[in-house]
Amino acid sequence: QIPLQVAVRDRRRASVDLIKVLLEYGHRYKVGEECGRGQLFAISGNNDDSGDCWALNNLIDNACMYREDGPERAEETFQNVCLGFQAAGAFKTQLTVDDMWEYPLLQGALEFGKMEWIARQILDRHMTEADLRRTDGLGRTPLAVAIAMAGSNDNHDPDFINFSVIIERLLDEEQNGSPETASLPITVNGISMLPLHLALQQGVGLDDGSKHIVNAFPGALSIPDTQSKLIPCLLAAVGDQARVETIFGLMIMRPNLIATLCR
């Protein structure tokens, strides 16, 4: 096992300072990079791919275990998992050790977290207008990451986190969200697109979160995607993830577009 896993599993000694030093050490010396995943996701200690030995999973489990304990221990394990999210994001975006703690915590939590209560706590603490507009090393805002995760639950058990709820909160002004971010273009692989276009390309249906994007910025329904030149109700019909209910639902939201399409 790598030192990080040993420290995380010894719950009596997994202090914030120690975890931070081990994360920096692993990042600096590229621990776990030989398997292309990094120390937080490298499998060690067994021969299967269950992920049970992932250090990040151990950090999350510790935070859950001490959630109801005394406030000091609960806060310490919560801070440890926050460090893990930032380190995971720094590894993915290839930040240097000097810059790794600059990785936006919101993006890290949404991409690498799996428990909704952890995501909610981080959203409660880090949802200023600046946080919601801040981009990571891949040019992604928190909304862009939430959309990507809603379209692919590879890192999350849907029983634990509902990204439709997360997207709604990010856009809900009454919950300190920013509806304006639904109208801000997102750069993906060098291509600029609106959040609704990204959601439809990712196969995010209306009930999966797209309806919240439309509610925040209804004008997107009539704006063509910059790459395909298709308006959203047509863009939703493209690809293997196309769903009739999404196409029909988008058309119902802007009925006047139907007459335009029939010309």
Backbone torsions as a table, in degrees:
resi	resn	phi	psi	omega
1	GLN	NA	149.0	177.6
2	ILE	-78.6	155.6	-177.2
3	PRO	-53.5	-37.3	-179.0
4	LEU	-59.2	-43.8	-179.5
5	GLN	-66.2	-39.0	178.8
6	VAL	-61.6	-45.1	-178.9
7	ALA	-65.9	-42.2	-177.8
8	VAL	-65.3	-38.4	-177.9
9	ARG	-74.2	-23.4	174.6
10	ASP	-88.3	85.6	-170.0
11	ARG	-61.8	-19.9	-178.9
12	ARG	-74.4	-21.8	-172.3
13	ARG	-116.8	1.6	-175.5
14	ALA	-80.6	66.4	179.9
15	SER	-75.3	160.9	179.9
16	VAL	-60.3	-43.9	-178.5
17	ASP	-62.5	-41.9	-179.5
18	LEU	-67.1	-46.0	-179.9
19	ILE	-61.0	-40.6	179.9
20	LYS	-63.5	-43.7	178.7
21	VAL	-62.5	-43.9	-178.7
22	LEU	-67.5	-36.2	176.5
23	LEU	-65.7	-41.5	177.7
24	GLU	-65.6	-42.3	178.0
25	TYR	-60.6	-48.9	-179.6
26	GLY	-62.1	-37.1	179.9
27	HIS	-70.3	-42.8	-177.3
28	ARG	-65.5	-42.4	-175.6
29	TYR	-100.2	13.1	172.9
30	LYS	54.2	44.8	177.3
31	VAL	-64.0	129.2	178.7
32	GLY	85.5	-3.0	-176.0
33	GLU	-70.9	-19.9	-178.9
34	GLU	-61.8	-24.8	177.7
35	CYS	-99.5	7.2	174.0
36	GLY	76.5	11.7	-174.9
37	ARG	-120.8	-23.7	-177.6
38	GLY	90.9	164.0	-171.9
39	GLN	-63.9	-29.7	-177.1
40	LEU	-73.2	-21.1	-176.1
41	PHE	-119.4	-3.6	-179.7
42	ALA	-68.1	137.9	177.1
43	ILE	-84.9	126.7	174.0
44	SER	-148.9	151.1	-179.9
45	GLY	96.0	-13.6	173.2
46	ASN	-151.8	178.9	-174.5
47	ASN	-113.1	12.2	179.8
48	ASP	-106.1	177.2	-178.5
49	ASP	-110.7	28.5	-176.7
50	SER	-69.2	-23.3	-177.0
51	GLY	84.4	1.4	-177.4
52	ASP	-62.2	-24.5	-177.4
53	CYS	-99.6	9.2	176.5
54	TRP	-63.3	133.5	178.9
55	ALA	-63.3	-36.1	-179.7
56	LEU	-65.4	-39.2	175.6
57	ASN	-61.0	-38.7	178.2
58	ASN	-64.1	-40.3	177.8
59	LEU	-62.7	-42.0	179.2
60	ILE	-66.1	-43.7	179.8
61	ASP	-61.0	-40.6	178.5
62	ASN	-61.8	-43.2	179.7
63	ALA	-61.8	-38.4	178.7
64	CYS	-68.9	-40.5	-177.7
65	MET	-63.2	-41.6	-175.4
66	TYR	-94.8	9.4	-175.9
67	ARG	-57.9	-40.0	-176.9
68	GLU	-95.7	2.1	-179.2
69	ASP	-78.0	-169.1	178.2
70	GLY	-56.8	147.7	-174.1
71	PRO	-57.9	-33.8	-177.2
72	GLU	-68.3	-48.1	-179.4
73	ARG	-68.5	-40.3	179.4
74	ALA	-61.7	-42.3	-179.6
75	GLU	-67.7	-37.6	-180.0
76	GLU	-63.7	-45.3	179.8
77	THR	-68.5	-31.2	176.5
78	PHE	-67.6	-42.5	177.7
79	GLN	-64.6	-35.3	177.4
80	ASN	-62.4	-43.9	-178.7
81	VAL	-69.4	-32.2	175.7
82	CYS	-63.2	-41.7	176.0
83	LEU	-61.0	-39.5	178.7
84	GLY	-62.5	-41.4	179.0
85	PHE	-63.4	-42.9	179.4
86	GLN	-65.6	-41.6	-179.6
87	ALA	-65.8	-38.6	178.3
88	ALA	-64.0	-42.7	177.9
89	GLY	-66.0	-38.2	179.1
90	ALA	-64.6	-38.0	178.0
91	PHE	-65.8	-45.0	-177.7
92	LYS	-63.6	-39.0	-176.9
93	THR	-94.9	5.7	173.6
94	GLN	60.0	42.8	174.1
95	LEU	-75.5	155.6	175.1
96	THR	-76.8	166.7	177.6
97	VAL	-60.2	-38.5	-179.1
98	ASP	-63.6	-27.4	-175.7
99	ASP	-106.4	-2.8	-169.7
100	MET	-62.6	-30.6	-179.0
101	TRP	-84.0	3.5	173.0
102	GLU	-88.8	-7.7	-179.8
103	TYR	-62.8	133.7	-176.3
104	PRO	-63.1	124.3	-177.4
105	LEU	-63.6	-36.5	-179.5
106	LEU	-58.5	-48.4	-179.7
107	GLN	-62.4	-42.4	-179.9
108	GLY	-62.1	-43.6	-178.9
109	ALA	-65.9	-40.4	-178.0
110	LEU	-70.4	-33.0	-177.9
111	GLU	-85.6	-37.3	-171.2
112	PHE	-111.5	-10.9	177.2
113	GLY	-76.8	166.4	177.0
114	LYS	-139.3	-11.5	-179.4
115	MET	-104.1	128.7	-175.1
116	GLU	-64.8	-33.2	-178.4
117	TRP	-66.2	-33.0	176.9
118	ILE	-68.0	-45.8	178.8
119	ALA	-59.3	-41.3	-179.0
120	ARG	-65.2	-40.9	178.4
121	GLN	-62.9	-41.3	179.6
122	ILE	-68.3	-38.2	176.5
123	LEU	-64.2	-37.6	178.7
124	ASP	-62.5	-33.4	-174.3
125	ARG	-95.5	-20.9	-171.3
126	HIS	-134.3	55.3	178.4
127	MET	-128.1	48.2	171.6
128	THR	-79.0	167.1	177.9
129	GLU	-58.5	-39.1	179.6
130	ALA	-64.5	-41.2	178.5
131	ASP	-61.9	-41.1	-175.6
132	LEU	-72.0	-23.6	179.6
133	ARG	-98.7	-10.6	-177.5
134	ARG	-69.4	140.7	179.5
135	THR	-109.4	155.1	176.3
136	ASP	-92.9	-169.9	-177.1
137	GLY	-65.6	-13.6	177.1
138	LEU	-101.6	7.9	178.8
139	GLY	79.0	18.4	-175.2
140	ARG	-98.0	132.8	170.5
141	THR	-82.2	167.7	174.5
142	PRO	-55.7	-38.4	178.8
143	LEU	-62.9	-40.4	179.3
144	ALA	-63.0	-40.3	179.1
145	VAL	-67.0	-43.0	179.5
146	ALA	-62.1	-39.1	178.1
147	ILE	-64.3	-45.3	179.5
148	ALA	-60.9	-40.6	-179.5
149	MET	-72.3	-32.0	176.5
150	ALA	-65.5	-30.7	179.6
151	GLY	-83.7	-15.2	-179.3
152	SER	-147.4	112.4	-178.3
153	ASN	-95.4	29.7	-177.1
154	ASP	-58.4	-34.3	-175.8
155	ASN	-96.0	0.2	-171.8
156	HIS	-139.1	144.4	170.1
157	ASP	-86.4	121.6	-176.8
158	PRO	-60.5	-16.4	176.5
159	ASP	-72.7	-17.8	-176.2
160	PHE	-99.8	-35.2	-174.8
161	ILE	-138.8	137.2	-178.7
162	ASN	-116.5	106.2	-174.6
163	PHE	-74.3	-17.8	172.3
164	SER	-63.6	-41.0	177.9
165	VAL	-66.2	-39.9	179.5
166	ILE	-64.5	-45.6	179.1
167	ILE	-60.8	-43.2	178.7
168	GLU	-59.5	-43.2	-178.4
169	ARG	-67.4	-40.6	179.6
170	LEU	-60.4	-25.2	-176.0
171	LEU	-104.6	-5.5	-173.9
172	ASP	-92.6	113.2	-177.4
173	GLU	-62.6	-32.4	-179.6
174	GLU	-69.7	-18.3	177.0
175	GLN	-108.5	26.9	-179.9
176	ASN	68.7	16.9	174.9
177	GLY	-82.4	-179.0	-177.5
178	SER	-131.7	98.9	178.9
179	PRO	-61.2	-24.1	-179.3
180	GLU	-63.5	-26.4	-178.2
181	THR	-66.9	-17.8	176.5
182	ALA	-69.8	-17.9	179.9
183	SER	-102.4	-1.0	-178.2
184	LEU	-90.0	126.2	179.3
185	PRO	-60.1	144.6	177.5
186	ILE	-112.8	136.5	178.4
187	THR	-95.9	119.9	179.7
188	VAL	-125.8	116.8	-178.6
189	ASN	53.2	40.1	177.7
190	GLY	81.3	1.3	-177.8
191	ILE	-111.4	129.7	-179.9
192	SER	-87.8	132.1	178.4
193	MET	-151.6	159.7	176.5
194	LEU	-77.6	154.6	177.9
195	PRO	-53.6	-37.4	179.4
196	LEU	-64.6	-40.0	177.7
197	HIS	-62.3	-43.3	179.0
198	LEU	-62.2	-43.9	-179.1
199	ALA	-60.5	-44.0	-178.6
200	LEU	-69.0	-37.0	176.3
201	GLN	-64.6	-31.0	-179.8
202	GLN	-85.1	-1.5	-179.8
203	GLY	78.1	23.9	179.5
204	VAL	-82.8	108.5	-179.2
205	GLY	-71.5	175.8	-178.4
206	LEU	-61.1	-45.1	-179.3
207	ASP	-74.7	-14.1	179.0
208	ASP	-86.1	-7.5	178.2
209	GLY	142.2	-18.5	-176.9
210	SER	-64.5	-32.8	-178.4
211	LYS	-64.7	-31.1	178.4
212	HIS	-69.1	-34.7	177.4
213	ILE	-67.1	-42.1	178.5
214	VAL	-64.6	-43.5	179.9
215	ASN	-61.4	-34.8	179.9
216	ALA	-76.2	-30.9	-178.8
217	PHE	-144.8	78.0	-178.3
218	PRO	-59.4	-27.1	-179.4
219	GLY	-59.8	-21.2	-179.4
220	ALA	-63.3	-23.4	-177.0
221	LEU	-62.6	-24.2	-178.3
222	SER	-108.6	7.7	-179.1
223	ILE	-100.6	123.3	-179.5
224	PRO	-69.4	147.8	172.1
225	ASP	-63.6	138.1	-174.4
226	THR	-66.4	-27.2	-176.4
227	GLN	-90.2	-51.1	-176.5
228	SER	-86.8	-17.6	-176.2
229	LYS	66.3	19.1	179.7
230	LEU	-100.0	140.5	173.3
231	ILE	-73.6	160.5	-171.7
232	PRO	-51.6	-42.7	-176.8
233	CYS	-66.0	-25.7	175.6
234	LEU	-85.9	-36.4	177.4
235	LEU	-60.7	-34.9	179.9
236	ALA	-66.5	-17.4	-178.4
237	ALA	-90.0	-1.5	-176.3
238	VAL	-97.6	136.2	172.7
239	GLY	98.4	172.3	-176.9
240	ASP	-69.2	-20.8	-176.0
241	GLN	-96.3	10.7	-179.6
242	ALA	-62.8	136.4	179.7
243	ARG	-130.4	135.1	-177.5
244	VAL	-59.2	-42.0	-176.4
245	GLU	-64.1	-31.3	178.1
246	THR	-72.0	-45.5	179.5
247	ILE	-59.8	-51.3	-177.9
248	PHE	-63.7	-42.0	-179.4
249	GLY	-61.8	-40.4	178.8
250	LEU	-66.5	-37.4	178.8
251	MET	-67.7	-38.7	178.8
252	ILE	-65.1	-32.4	179.9
253	MET	-68.1	-24.4	178.9
254	ARG	-138.4	74.4	-174.2
255	PRO	-58.0	-31.1	-177.1
256	ASN	-65.4	-17.6	177.6
257	LEU	-71.4	-24.4	-178.7
258	ILE	-62.7	-42.8	179.2
259	ALA	-63.2	-38.9	178.9
260	THR	-64.4	-40.0	-179.1
261	LEU	-69.5	-26.3	-177.2
262	CYS	-86.0	-4.1	-178.7
263	ARG	-72.8	NA	NA
